[in-house]
Amino acid sequence: MQIDAAHLGLRRPEALARLVDAGVGLSTTIHPTVMRAVTHLDVTDEDISRASELIPEALLSAVRA
């Protein structure tokens, strides 16, 4: 899954920093505002559900601020 933070007015470094603060790690892409969400074998369904909640919370907090 790709996440584009451009419509929130965020560049990738700021978006990634907000996500790390929330406990979520995403991968970078060549695009300046796009990140990728990938999983590994040790990532559980619960981990994915929690990340799905944390990602919008972390990124939308920039819009509300």
PDBQT receptor file of N, H, CA, C and O in Angstrom, charges set to zero:
ATOM      1  N   MET A   1       0.844  -1.171   0.000  1.00  0.00    +0.000 N 
ATOM      2  CA  MET A   1       0.000   0.000   0.000  1.00  0.00    +0.000 C 
ATOM      3  C   MET A   1       0.888   1.231   0.000  1.00  0.00    +0.000 C 
ATOM      4  O   MET A   1       1.915   1.265   0.678  1.00  0.00    +0.000 OA
ATOM      5  N   GLN A   2       0.490   2.242  -0.762  1.00  0.00    +0.000 N 
ATOM      6  H   GLN A   2      -0.344   2.214  -1.313  1.00  0.00    +0.000 HD
ATOM      7  CA  GLN A   2       1.211   3.506  -0.773  1.00  0.00    +0.000 C 
ATOM      8  C   GLN A   2       0.377   4.575  -0.083  1.00  0.00    +0.000 C 
ATOM      9  O   GLN A   2      -0.852   4.583  -0.164  1.00  0.00    +0.000 OA
ATOM     10  N   ILE A   3       1.072   5.469   0.591  1.00  0.00    +0.000 N 
ATOM     11  H   ILE A   3       2.070   5.463   0.656  1.00  0.00    +0.000 HD
ATOM     12  CA  ILE A   3       0.423   6.581   1.277  1.00  0.00    +0.000 C 
ATOM     13  C   ILE A   3       1.066   7.860   0.764  1.00  0.00    +0.000 C 
ATOM     14  O   ILE A   3       2.284   8.023   0.841  1.00  0.00    +0.000 OA
ATOM     15  N   ASP A   4       0.249   8.764   0.240  1.00  0.00    +0.000 N 
ATOM     16  H   ASP A   4      -0.740   8.631   0.178  1.00  0.00    +0.000 HD
ATOM     17  CA  ASP A   4       0.742  10.043  -0.267  1.00  0.00    +0.000 C 
ATOM     18  C   ASP A   4       0.301  11.145   0.688  1.00  0.00    +0.000 C 
ATOM     19  O   ASP A   4      -0.894  11.382   0.864  1.00  0.00    +0.000 OA
ATOM     20  N   ALA A   5       1.258  11.805   1.295  1.00  0.00    +0.000 N 
ATOM     21  H   ALA A   5       2.229  11.611   1.152  1.00  0.00    +0.000 HD
ATOM     22  CA  ALA A   5       0.966  12.843   2.279  1.00  0.00    +0.000 C 
ATOM     23  C   ALA A   5       0.851  14.229   1.661  1.00  0.00    +0.000 C 
ATOM     24  O   ALA A   5       0.680  15.210   2.386  1.00  0.00    +0.000 OA
ATOM     25  N   ALA A   6       0.939  14.332   0.350  1.00  0.00    +0.000 N 
ATOM     26  H   ALA A   6       1.078  13.536  -0.239  1.00  0.00    +0.000 HD
ATOM     27  CA  ALA A   6       0.921  15.628  -0.324  1.00  0.00    +0.000 C 
ATOM     28  C   ALA A   6      -0.349  16.418  -0.034  1.00  0.00    +0.000 C 
ATOM     29  O   ALA A   6      -0.287  17.620   0.222  1.00  0.00    +0.000 OA
ATOM     30  N   HIS A   7      -1.505  15.749  -0.074  1.00  0.00    +0.000 N 
ATOM     31  H   HIS A   7      -1.555  14.772  -0.283  1.00  0.00    +0.000 HD
ATOM     32  CA  HIS A   7      -2.770  16.466   0.134  1.00  0.00    +0.000 C 
ATOM     33  C   HIS A   7      -2.893  17.008   1.561  1.00  0.00    +0.000 C 
ATOM     34  O   HIS A   7      -3.772  17.822   1.844  1.00  0.00    +0.000 OA
ATOM     35  N   LEU A   8      -2.010  16.555   2.457  1.00  0.00    +0.000 N 
ATOM     36  H   LEU A   8      -1.296  15.894   2.227  1.00  0.00    +0.000 HD
ATOM     37  CA  LEU A   8      -1.992  17.075   3.822  1.00  0.00    +0.000 C 
ATOM     38  C   LEU A   8      -0.968  18.198   3.982  1.00  0.00    +0.000 C 
ATOM     39  O   LEU A   8      -0.831  18.775   5.061  1.00  0.00    +0.000 OA
ATOM     40  N   GLY A   9      -0.255  18.501   2.903  1.00  0.00    +0.000 N 
ATOM     41  H   GLY A   9      -0.366  18.032   2.026  1.00  0.00    +0.000 HD
ATOM     42  CA  GLY A   9       0.764  19.530   2.950  1.00  0.00    +0.000 C 
ATOM     43  C   GLY A   9       2.048  19.062   3.622  1.00  0.00    +0.000 C 
ATOM     44  O   GLY A   9       2.830  19.879   4.109  1.00  0.00    +0.000 OA
ATOM     45  N   LEU A  10       2.267  17.751   3.650  1.00  0.00    +0.000 N 
ATOM     46  H   LEU A  10       1.631  17.088   3.254  1.00  0.00    +0.000 HD
ATOM     47  CA  LEU A  10       3.449  17.188   4.301  1.00  0.00    +0.000 C 
ATOM     48  C   LEU A  10       4.434  16.661   3.272  1.00  0.00    +0.000 C 
ATOM     49  O   LEU A  10       4.041  16.042   2.283  1.00  0.00    +0.000 OA
ATOM     50  N   ARG A  11       5.696  16.906   3.505  1.00  0.00    +0.000 N 
ATOM     51  H   ARG A  11       6.015  17.408   4.308  1.00  0.00    +0.000 HD
ATOM     52  CA  ARG A  11       6.746  16.250   2.739  1.00  0.00    +0.000 C 
ATOM     53  C   ARG A  11       7.069  14.958   3.476  1.00  0.00    +0.000 C 
ATOM     54  O   ARG A  11       6.761  14.805   4.658  1.00  0.00    +0.000 OA
ATOM     55  N   ARG A  12       7.687  14.044   2.765  1.00  0.00    +0.000 N 
ATOM     56  H   ARG A  12       7.938  14.168   1.805  1.00  0.00    +0.000 HD
ATOM     57  CA  ARG A  12       7.961  12.727   3.334  1.00  0.00    +0.000 C 
ATOM     58  C   ARG A  12       8.749  12.767   4.646  1.00  0.00    +0.000 C 
ATOM     59  O   ARG A  12       8.372  12.042   5.567  1.00  0.00    +0.000 OA
ATOM     60  N   PRO A  13       9.820  13.565   4.800  1.00  0.00    +0.000 N 
ATOM     61  CA  PRO A  13      10.562  13.535   6.066  1.00  0.00    +0.000 C 
ATOM     62  C   PRO A  13       9.694  13.889   7.287  1.00  0.00    +0.000 C 
ATOM     63  O   PRO A  13       9.806  13.262   8.341  1.00  0.00    +0.000 OA
ATOM     64  N   GLU A  14       8.836  14.895   7.130  1.00  0.00    +0.000 N 
ATOM     65  H   GLU A  14       8.745  15.404   6.274  1.00  0.00    +0.000 HD
ATOM     66  CA  GLU A  14       7.948  15.265   8.238  1.00  0.00    +0.000 C 
ATOM     67  C   GLU A  14       6.929  14.165   8.514  1.00  0.00    +0.000 C 
ATOM     68  O   GLU A  14       6.662  13.833   9.668  1.00  0.00    +0.000 OA
ATOM     69  N   ALA A  15       6.365  13.602   7.450  1.00  0.00    +0.000 N 
ATOM     70  H   ALA A  15       6.582  13.871   6.511  1.00  0.00    +0.000 HD
ATOM     71  CA  ALA A  15       5.384  12.530   7.619  1.00  0.00    +0.000 C 
ATOM     72  C   ALA A  15       6.025  11.325   8.294  1.00  0.00    +0.000 C 
ATOM     73  O   ALA A  15       5.442  10.750   9.214  1.00  0.00    +0.000 OA
ATOM     74  N   LEU A  16       7.216  10.935   7.850  1.00  0.00    +0.000 N 
ATOM     75  H   LEU A  16       7.689  11.401   7.102  1.00  0.00    +0.000 HD
ATOM     76  CA  LEU A  16       7.897   9.787   8.451  1.00  0.00    +0.000 C 
ATOM     77  C   LEU A  16       8.224  10.042   9.919  1.00  0.00    +0.000 C 
ATOM     78  O   LEU A  16       8.103   9.139  10.747  1.00  0.00    +0.000 OA
ATOM     79  N   ALA A  17       8.635  11.258  10.243  1.00  0.00    +0.000 N 
ATOM     80  H   ALA A  17       8.733  11.991   9.571  1.00  0.00    +0.000 HD
ATOM     81  CA  ALA A  17       8.942  11.588  11.641  1.00  0.00    +0.000 C 
ATOM     82  C   ALA A  17       7.695  11.473  12.506  1.00  0.00    +0.000 C 
ATOM     83  O   ALA A  17       7.761  10.943  13.615  1.00  0.00    +0.000 OA
ATOM     84  N   ARG A  18       6.573  11.954  12.021  1.00  0.00    +0.000 N 
ATOM     85  H   ARG A  18       6.519  12.385  11.120  1.00  0.00    +0.000 HD
ATOM     86  CA  ARG A  18       5.320  11.835  12.770  1.00  0.00    +0.000 C 
ATOM     87  C   ARG A  18       4.933  10.364  12.959  1.00  0.00    +0.000 C 
ATOM     88  O   ARG A  18       4.453   9.973  14.023  1.00  0.00    +0.000 OA
ATOM     89  N   LEU A  19       5.144   9.566  11.931  1.00  0.00    +0.000 N 
ATOM     90  H   LEU A  19       5.534   9.883  11.066  1.00  0.00    +0.000 HD
ATOM     91  CA  LEU A  19       4.811   8.149  12.020  1.00  0.00    +0.000 C 
ATOM     92  C   LEU A  19       5.731   7.416  12.987  1.00  0.00    +0.000 C 
ATOM     93  O   LEU A  19       5.274   6.577  13.764  1.00  0.00    +0.000 OA
ATOM     94  N   VAL A  20       7.012   7.723  12.946  1.00  0.00    +0.000 N 
ATOM     95  H   VAL A  20       7.383   8.405  12.316  1.00  0.00    +0.000 HD
ATOM     96  CA  VAL A  20       7.949   7.100  13.889  1.00  0.00    +0.000 C 
ATOM     97  C   VAL A  20       7.562   7.453  15.315  1.00  0.00    +0.000 C 
ATOM     98  O   VAL A  20       7.579   6.592  16.195  1.00  0.00    +0.000 OA
ATOM     99  N   ASP A  21       7.214   8.710  15.549  1.00  0.00    +0.000 N 
ATOM    100  H   ASP A  21       7.200   9.410  14.834  1.00  0.00    +0.000 HD
ATOM    101  CA  ASP A  21       6.771   9.131  16.892  1.00  0.00    +0.000 C 
ATOM    102  C   ASP A  21       5.541   8.340  17.336  1.00  0.00    +0.000 C 
ATOM    103  O   ASP A  21       5.348   8.103  18.528  1.00  0.00    +0.000 OA
ATOM    104  N   ALA A  22       4.708   7.931  16.373  1.00  0.00    +0.000 N 
ATOM    105  H   ALA A  22       4.864   8.123  15.404  1.00  0.00    +0.000 HD
ATOM    106  CA  ALA A  22       3.502   7.157  16.680  1.00  0.00    +0.000 C 
ATOM    107  C   ALA A  22       3.788   5.656  16.770  1.00  0.00    +0.000 C 
ATOM    108  O   ALA A  22       2.905   4.873  17.122  1.00  0.00    +0.000 OA
ATOM    109  N   GLY A  23       5.024   5.258  16.451  1.00  0.00    +0.000 N 
ATOM    110  H   GLY A  23       5.741   5.894  16.165  1.00  0.00    +0.000 HD
ATOM    111  CA  GLY A  23       5.385   3.851  16.533  1.00  0.00    +0.000 C 
ATOM    112  C   GLY A  23       5.183   3.062  15.255  1.00  0.00    +0.000 C 
ATOM    113  O   GLY A  23       5.117   1.833  15.282  1.00  0.00    +0.000 OA
ATOM    114  N   VAL A  24       5.084   3.764  14.133  1.00  0.00    +0.000 N 
ATOM    115  H   VAL A  24       5.138   4.762  14.111  1.00  0.00    +0.000 HD
ATOM    116  CA  VAL A  24       4.867   3.102  12.843  1.00  0.00    +0.000 C 
ATOM    117  C   VAL A  24       6.045   3.402  11.929  1.00  0.00    +0.000 C 
ATOM    118  O   VAL A  24       6.465   4.554  11.810  1.00  0.00    +0.000 OA
ATOM    119  N   GLY A  25       6.576   2.377  11.287  1.00  0.00    +0.000 N 
ATOM    120  H   GLY A  25       6.236   1.442  11.383  1.00  0.00    +0.000 HD
ATOM    121  CA  GLY A  25       7.644   2.565  10.322  1.00  0.00    +0.000 C 
ATOM    122  C   GLY A  25       7.147   2.264   8.920  1.00  0.00    +0.000 C 
ATOM    123  O   GLY A  25       6.577   1.202   8.671  1.00  0.00    +0.000 OA
ATOM    124  N   LEU A  26       7.363   3.197   8.006  1.00  0.00    +0.000 N 
ATOM    125  H   LEU A  26       7.826   4.060   8.208  1.00  0.00    +0.000 HD
ATOM    126  CA  LEU A  26       7.025   2.989   6.600  1.00  0.00    +0.000 C 
ATOM    127  C   LEU A  26       8.294   3.122   5.767  1.00  0.00    +0.000 C 
ATOM    128  O   LEU A  26       9.290   3.680   6.227  1.00  0.00    +0.000 OA
ATOM    129  N   SER A  27       8.255   2.615   4.556  1.00  0.00    +0.000 N 
ATOM    130  H   SER A  27       7.446   2.161   4.182  1.00  0.00    +0.000 HD
ATOM    131  CA  SER A  27       9.388   2.685   3.639  1.00  0.00    +0.000 C 
ATOM    132  C   SER A  27       9.252   3.904   2.740  1.00  0.00    +0.000 C 
ATOM    133  O   SER A  27       8.151   4.392   2.485  1.00  0.00    +0.000 OA
ATOM    134  N   THR A  28      10.396   4.383   2.268  1.00  0.00    +0.000 N 
ATOM    135  H   THR A  28      11.290   3.987   2.475  1.00  0.00    +0.000 HD
ATOM    136  CA  THR A  28      10.385   5.527   1.358  1.00  0.00    +0.000 C 
ATOM    137  C   THR A  28      10.223   5.055  -0.083  1.00  0.00    +0.000 C 
ATOM    138  O   THR A  28      10.370   3.871  -0.386  1.00  0.00    +0.000 OA
ATOM    139  N   THR A  29       9.922   5.994  -0.951  1.00  0.00    +0.000 N 
ATOM    140  H   THR A  29       9.803   6.956  -0.705  1.00  0.00    +0.000 HD
ATOM    141  CA  THR A  29       9.853   5.762  -2.392  1.00  0.00    +0.000 C 
ATOM    142  C   THR A  29      10.650   6.879  -3.053  1.00  0.00    +0.000 C 
ATOM    143  O   THR A  29      11.213   7.729  -2.363  1.00  0.00    +0.000 OA
ATOM    144  N   ILE A  30      10.702   6.887  -4.374  1.00  0.00    +0.000 N 
ATOM    145  H   ILE A  30      10.244   6.197  -4.934  1.00  0.00    +0.000 HD
ATOM    146  CA  ILE A  30      11.425   7.967  -5.056  1.00  0.00    +0.000 C 
ATOM    147  C   ILE A  30      10.618   9.266  -5.082  1.00  0.00    +0.000 C 
ATOM    148  O   ILE A  30      11.176  10.334  -5.333  1.00  0.00    +0.000 OA
ATOM    149  N   HIS A  31       9.329   9.185  -4.829  1.00  0.00    +0.000 N 
ATOM    150  H   HIS A  31       8.875   8.318  -4.626  1.00  0.00    +0.000 HD
ATOM    151  CA  HIS A  31       8.472  10.373  -4.835  1.00  0.00    +0.000 C 
ATOM    152  C   HIS A  31       8.637  11.111  -3.501  1.00  0.00    +0.000 C 
ATOM    153  O   HIS A  31       8.714  10.464  -2.457  1.00  0.00    +0.000 OA
ATOM    154  N   PRO A  32       8.691  12.441  -3.510  1.00  0.00    +0.000 N 
ATOM    155  CA  PRO A  32       8.970  13.195  -2.279  1.00  0.00    +0.000 C 
ATOM    156  C   PRO A  32       7.869  13.174  -1.215  1.00  0.00    +0.000 C 
ATOM    157  O   PRO A  32       8.114  13.586  -0.081  1.00  0.00    +0.000 OA
ATOM    158  N   THR A  33       6.678  12.711  -1.547  1.00  0.00    +0.000 N 
ATOM    159  H   THR A  33       6.479  12.377  -2.469  1.00  0.00    +0.000 HD
ATOM    160  CA  THR A  33       5.613  12.705  -0.547  1.00  0.00    +0.000 C 
ATOM    161  C   THR A  33       5.006  11.322  -0.320  1.00  0.00    +0.000 C 
ATOM    162  O   THR A  33       4.099  11.175   0.500  1.00  0.00    +0.000 OA
ATOM    163  N   VAL A  34       5.492  10.308  -1.035  1.00  0.00    +0.000 N 
ATOM    164  H   VAL A  34       6.228  10.427  -1.701  1.00  0.00    +0.000 HD
ATOM    165  CA  VAL A  34       4.883   8.977  -0.993  1.00  0.00    +0.000 C 
ATOM    166  C   VAL A  34       5.720   8.014  -0.148  1.00  0.00    +0.000 C 
ATOM    167  O   VAL A  34       6.947   7.971  -0.246  1.00  0.00    +0.000 OA
ATOM    168  N   MET A  35       5.014   7.243   0.686  1.00  0.00    +0.000 N 
ATOM    169  H   MET A  35       4.018   7.277   0.765  1.00  0.00    +0.000 HD
ATOM    170  CA  MET A  35       5.630   6.203   1.503  1.00  0.00    +0.000 C 
ATOM    171  C   MET A  35       4.925   4.894   1.216  1.00  0.00    +0.000 C 
ATOM    172  O   MET A  35       3.795   4.885   0.728  1.00  0.00    +0.000 OA
ATOM    173  N   ARG A  36       5.595   3.774   1.520  1.00  0.00    +0.000 N 
ATOM    174  H   ARG A  36       6.513   3.781   1.917  1.00  0.00    +0.000 HD
ATOM    175  CA  ARG A  36       5.016   2.449   1.291  1.00  0.00    +0.000 C 
ATOM    176  C   ARG A  36       4.860   1.728   2.614  1.00  0.00    +0.000 C 
ATOM    177  O   ARG A  36       5.731   1.787   3.483  1.00  0.00    +0.000 OA
ATOM    178  N   ALA A  37       3.741   1.051   2.750  1.00  0.00    +0.000 N 
ATOM    179  H   ALA A  37       3.034   1.003   2.045  1.00  0.00    +0.000 HD
ATOM    180  CA  ALA A  37       3.512   0.187   3.906  1.00  0.00    +0.000 C 
ATOM    181  C   ALA A  37       3.719  -1.249   3.444  1.00  0.00    +0.000 C 
ATOM    182  O   ALA A  37       3.010  -1.735   2.563  1.00  0.00    +0.000 OA
ATOM    183  N   VAL A  38       4.686  -1.916   4.039  1.00  0.00    +0.000 N 
ATOM    184  H   VAL A  38       5.261  -1.521   4.755  1.00  0.00    +0.000 HD
ATOM    185  CA  VAL A  38       4.963  -3.316   3.722  1.00  0.00    +0.000 C 
ATOM    186  C   VAL A  38       5.009  -4.096   5.027  1.00  0.00    +0.000 C 
ATOM    187  O   VAL A  38       5.243  -3.529   6.095  1.00  0.00    +0.000 OA
ATOM    188  N   THR A  39       4.783  -5.395   4.931  1.00  0.00    +0.000 N 
ATOM    189  H   THR A  39       4.593  -5.855   4.063  1.00  0.00    +0.000 HD
ATOM    190  CA  THR A  39       4.818  -6.223   6.134  1.00  0.00    +0.000 C 
ATOM    191  C   THR A  39       5.853  -7.329   5.989  1.00  0.00    +0.000 C 
ATOM    192  O   THR A  39       6.376  -7.588   4.905  1.00  0.00    +0.000 OA
ATOM    193  N   HIS A  40       6.126  -7.958   7.099  1.00  0.00    +0.000 N 
ATOM    194  H   HIS A  40       5.701  -7.748   7.979  1.00  0.00    +0.000 HD
ATOM    195  CA  HIS A  40       7.050  -9.084   7.164  1.00  0.00    +0.000 C 
ATOM    196  C   HIS A  40       6.323 -10.232   7.840  1.00  0.00    +0.000 C 
ATOM    197  O   HIS A  40       5.229 -10.048   8.374  1.00  0.00    +0.000 OA
ATOM    198  N   LEU A  41       6.913 -11.400   7.820  1.00  0.00    +0.000 N 
ATOM    199  H   LEU A  41       7.802 -11.550   7.386  1.00  0.00    +0.000 HD
ATOM    200  CA  LEU A  41       6.290 -12.579   8.409  1.00  0.00    +0.000 C 
ATOM    201  C   LEU A  41       5.980 -12.411   9.895  1.00  0.00    +0.000 C 
ATOM    202  O   LEU A  41       5.022 -12.995  10.402  1.00  0.00    +0.000 OA
ATOM    203  N   ASP A  42       6.790 -11.614  10.591  1.00  0.00    +0.000 N 
ATOM    204  H   ASP A  42       7.569 -11.140  10.179  1.00  0.00    +0.000 HD
ATOM    205  CA  ASP A  42       6.584 -11.465  12.028  1.00  0.00    +0.000 C 
ATOM    206  C   ASP A  42       5.564 -10.384  12.389  1.00  0.00    +0.000 C 
ATOM    207  O   ASP A  42       5.321 -10.143  13.572  1.00  0.00    +0.000 OA
ATOM    208  N   VAL A  43       4.969  -9.733  11.399  1.00  0.00    +0.000 N 
ATOM    209  H   VAL A  43       5.166  -9.928  10.438  1.00  0.00    +0.000 HD
ATOM    210  CA  VAL A  43       3.940  -8.725  11.634  1.00  0.00    +0.000 C 
ATOM    211  C   VAL A  43       2.586  -9.425  11.688  1.00  0.00    +0.000 C 
ATOM    212  O   VAL A  43       2.208 -10.147  10.765  1.00  0.00    +0.000 OA
ATOM    213  N   THR A  44       1.867  -9.199  12.780  1.00  0.00    +0.000 N 
ATOM    214  H   THR A  44       2.174  -8.612  13.529  1.00  0.00    +0.000 HD
ATOM    215  CA  THR A  44       0.581  -9.873  12.973  1.00  0.00    +0.000 C 
ATOM    216  C   THR A  44      -0.573  -9.057  12.393  1.00  0.00    +0.000 C 
ATOM    217  O   THR A  44      -0.414  -7.884  12.055  1.00  0.00    +0.000 OA
ATOM    218  N   ASP A  45      -1.723  -9.692  12.287  1.00  0.00    +0.000 N 
ATOM    219  H   ASP A  45      -1.852 -10.645  12.562  1.00  0.00    +0.000 HD
ATOM    220  CA  ASP A  45      -2.932  -8.975  11.866  1.00  0.00    +0.000 C 
ATOM    221  C   ASP A  45      -3.241  -7.850  12.840  1.00  0.00    +0.000 C 
ATOM    222  O   ASP A  45      -3.674  -6.772  12.433  1.00  0.00    +0.000 OA
ATOM    223  N   GLU A  46      -3.019  -8.097  14.119  1.00  0.00    +0.000 N 
ATOM    224  H   GLU A  46      -2.667  -8.973  14.450  1.00  0.00    +0.000 HD
ATOM    225  CA  GLU A  46      -3.239  -7.061  15.131  1.00  0.00    +0.000 C 
ATOM    226  C   GLU A  46      -2.297  -5.881  14.914  1.00  0.00    +0.000 C 
ATOM    227  O   GLU A  46      -2.711  -4.730  15.056  1.00  0.00    +0.000 OA
ATOM    228  N   ASP A  47      -1.035  -6.148  14.572  1.00  0.00    +0.000 N 
ATOM    229  H   ASP A  47      -0.699  -7.083  14.457  1.00  0.00    +0.000 HD
ATOM    230  CA  ASP A  47      -0.077  -5.077  14.270  1.00  0.00    +0.000 C 
ATOM    231  C   ASP A  47      -0.567  -4.224  13.107  1.00  0.00    +0.000 C 
ATOM    232  O   ASP A  47      -0.482  -2.997  13.146  1.00  0.00    +0.000 OA
ATOM    233  N   ILE A  48      -1.077  -4.881  12.079  1.00  0.00    +0.000 N 
ATOM    234  H   ILE A  48      -1.146  -5.878  12.048  1.00  0.00    +0.000 HD
ATOM    235  CA  ILE A  48      -1.565  -4.163  10.899  1.00  0.00    +0.000 C 
ATOM    236  C   ILE A  48      -2.791  -3.323  11.251  1.00  0.00    +0.000 C 
ATOM    237  O   ILE A  48      -2.907  -2.181  10.808  1.00  0.00    +0.000 OA
ATOM    238  N   SER A  49      -3.692  -3.875  12.035  1.00  0.00    +0.000 N 
ATOM    239  H   SER A  49      -3.597  -4.803  12.396  1.00  0.00    +0.000 HD
ATOM    240  CA  SER A  49      -4.877  -3.122  12.457  1.00  0.00    +0.000 C 
ATOM    241  C   SER A  49      -4.477  -1.893  13.263  1.00  0.00    +0.000 C 
ATOM    242  O   SER A  49      -5.022  -0.806  13.071  1.00  0.00    +0.000 OA
ATOM    243  N   ARG A  50      -3.525  -2.076  14.160  1.00  0.00    +0.000 N 
ATOM    244  H   ARG A  50      -3.082  -2.958  14.316  1.00  0.00    +0.000 HD
ATOM    245  CA  ARG A  50      -3.078  -0.949  14.993  1.00  0.00    +0.000 C 
ATOM    246  C   ARG A  50      -2.403   0.115  14.134  1.00  0.00    +0.000 C 
ATOM    247  O   ARG A  50      -2.646   1.308  14.319  1.00  0.00    +0.000 OA
ATOM    248  N   ALA A  51      -1.562  -0.305  13.200  1.00  0.00    +0.000 N 
ATOM    249  H   ALA A  51      -1.364  -1.274  13.049  1.00  0.00    +0.000 HD
ATOM    250  CA  ALA A  51      -0.910   0.658  12.304  1.00  0.00    +0.000 C 
ATOM    251  C   ALA A  51      -1.948   1.395  11.470  1.00  0.00    +0.000 C 
ATOM    252  O   ALA A  51      -1.793   2.586  11.198  1.00  0.00    +0.000 OA
ATOM    253  N   SER A  52      -3.001   0.700  11.062  1.00  0.00    +0.000 N 
ATOM    254  H   SER A  52      -3.127  -0.267  11.283  1.00  0.00    +0.000 HD
ATOM    255  CA  SER A  52      -4.071   1.329  10.282  1.00  0.00    +0.000 C 
ATOM    256  C   SER A  52      -4.787   2.420  11.068  1.00  0.00    +0.000 C 
ATOM    257  O   SER A  52      -5.330   3.357  10.483  1.00  0.00    +0.000 OA
ATOM    258  N   GLU A  53      -4.788   2.301  12.378  1.00  0.00    +0.000 N 
ATOM    259  H   GLU A  53      -4.346   1.540  12.853  1.00  0.00    +0.000 HD
ATOM    260  CA  GLU A  53      -5.360   3.348  13.230  1.00  0.00    +0.000 C 
ATOM    261  C   GLU A  53      -4.358   4.473  13.459  1.00  0.00    +0.000 C 
ATOM    262  O   GLU A  53      -4.723   5.649  13.445  1.00  0.00    +0.000 OA
ATOM    263  N   LEU A  54      -3.099   4.114  13.670  1.00  0.00    +0.000 N 
ATOM    264  H   LEU A  54      -2.802   3.160  13.682  1.00  0.00    +0.000 HD
ATOM    265  CA  LEU A  54      -2.081   5.099  14.014  1.00  0.00    +0.000 C 
ATOM    266  C   LEU A  54      -1.674   5.994  12.849  1.00  0.00    +0.000 C 
ATOM    267  O   LEU A  54      -1.386   7.174  13.048  1.00  0.00    +0.000 OA
ATOM    268  N   ILE A  55      -1.648   5.446  11.635  1.00  0.00    +0.000 N 
ATOM    269  H   ILE A  55      -1.883   4.487  11.473  1.00  0.00    +0.000 HD
ATOM    270  CA  ILE A  55      -1.196   6.233  10.480  1.00  0.00    +0.000 C 
ATOM    271  C   ILE A  55      -2.064   7.469  10.261  1.00  0.00    +0.000 C 
ATOM    272  O   ILE A  55      -1.522   8.572  10.195  1.00  0.00    +0.000 OA
ATOM    273  N   PRO A  56      -3.383   7.336  10.146  1.00  0.00    +0.000 N 
ATOM    274  CA  PRO A  56      -4.176   8.559   9.950  1.00  0.00    +0.000 C 
ATOM    275  C   PRO A  56      -4.104   9.506  11.144  1.00  0.00    +0.000 C 
ATOM    276  O   PRO A  56      -4.076  10.724  10.968  1.00  0.00    +0.000 OA
ATOM    277  N   GLU A  57      -4.074   8.957  12.352  1.00  0.00    +0.000 N 
ATOM    278  H   GLU A  57      -4.096   7.968  12.495  1.00  0.00    +0.000 HD
ATOM    279  CA  GLU A  57      -3.961   9.813  13.538  1.00  0.00    +0.000 C 
ATOM    280  C   GLU A  57      -2.699  10.658  13.485  1.00  0.00    +0.000 C 
ATOM    281  O   GLU A  57      -2.742  11.863  13.732  1.00  0.00    +0.000 OA
ATOM    282  N   ALA A  58      -1.576  10.027  13.162  1.00  0.00    +0.000 N 
ATOM    283  H   ALA A  58      -1.541   9.048  12.961  1.00  0.00    +0.000 HD
ATOM    284  CA  ALA A  58      -0.291  10.738  13.130  1.00  0.00    +0.000 C 
ATOM    285  C   ALA A  58      -0.254  11.773  12.010  1.00  0.00    +0.000 C 
ATOM    286  O   ALA A  58       0.206  12.897  12.215  1.00  0.00    +0.000 OA
ATOM    287  N   LEU A  59      -0.733  11.401  10.835  1.00  0.00    +0.000 N 
ATOM    288  H   LEU A  59      -1.107  10.488  10.668  1.00  0.00    +0.000 HD
ATOM    289  CA  LEU A  59      -0.655  12.328   9.696  1.00  0.00    +0.000 C 
ATOM    290  C   LEU A  59      -1.701  13.432   9.785  1.00  0.00    +0.000 C 
ATOM    291  O   LEU A  59      -1.424  14.571   9.409  1.00  0.00    +0.000 OA
ATOM    292  N   LEU A  60      -2.887  13.119  10.270  1.00  0.00    +0.000 N 
ATOM    293  H   LEU A  60      -3.112  12.193  10.576  1.00  0.00    +0.000 HD
ATOM    294  CA  LEU A  60      -3.922  14.144  10.365  1.00  0.00    +0.000 C 
ATOM    295  C   LEU A  60      -3.665  15.129  11.499  1.00  0.00    +0.000 C 
ATOM    296  O   LEU A  60      -4.220  16.228  11.499  1.00  0.00    +0.000 OA
ATOM    297  N   SER A  61      -2.833  14.751  12.464  1.00  0.00    +0.000 N 
ATOM    298  H   SER A  61      -2.383  13.858  12.464  1.00  0.00    +0.000 HD
ATOM    299  CA  SER A  61      -2.514  15.684  13.536  1.00  0.00    +0.000 C 
ATOM    300  C   SER A  61      -1.780  16.910  12.992  1.00  0.00    +0.000 C 
ATOM    301  O   SER A  61      -1.834  17.984  13.591  1.00  0.00    +0.000 OA
ATOM    302  N   ALA A  62      -1.094  16.751  11.858  1.00  0.00    +0.000 N 
ATOM    303  H   ALA A  62      -1.049  15.879  11.371  1.00  0.00    +0.000 HD
ATOM    304  CA  ALA A  62      -0.421  17.875  11.228  1.00  0.00    +0.000 C 
ATOM    305  C   ALA A  62      -1.417  18.869  10.667  1.00  0.00    +0.000 C 
ATOM    306  O   ALA A  62      -1.170  20.074  10.683  1.00  0.00    +0.000 OA
ATOM    307  N   VAL A  63      -2.529  18.379  10.176  1.00  0.00    +0.000 N 
ATOM    308  H   VAL A  63      -2.730  17.400  10.163  1.00  0.00    +0.000 HD
ATOM    309  CA  VAL A  63      -3.564  19.230   9.591  1.00  0.00    +0.000 C 
ATOM    310  C   VAL A  63      -4.305  19.991  10.694  1.00  0.00    +0.000 C 
ATOM    311  O   VAL A  63      -4.653  21.161  10.530  1.00  0.00    +0.000 OA
ATOM    312  N   ARG A  64      -4.536  19.319  11.800  1.00  0.00    +0.000 N 
ATOM    313  H   ARG A  64      -4.254  18.369  11.933  1.00  0.00    +0.000 HD
ATOM    314  CA  ARG A  64      -5.288  19.927  12.906  1.00  0.00    +0.000 C 
ATOM    315  C   ARG A  64      -4.465  20.951  13.672  1.00  0.00    +0.000 C 
ATOM    316  O   ARG A  64      -5.017  21.836  14.324  1.00  0.00    +0.000 OA
ATOM    317  N   ALA A  65      -3.138  20.831  13.593  1.00  0.00    +0.000 N 
ATOM    318  H   ALA A  65      -2.689  20.111  13.063  1.00  0.00    +0.000 HD
ATOM    319  CA  ALA A  65      -2.252  21.717  14.390  1.00  0.00    +0.000 C 
ATOM    320  C   ALA A  65      -2.216  23.125  13.853  1.00  0.00    +0.000 C 
ATOM    321  O   ALA A  65      -1.524  23.979  14.407  1.00  0.00    +0.000 OA
TER     322      ALA A  65
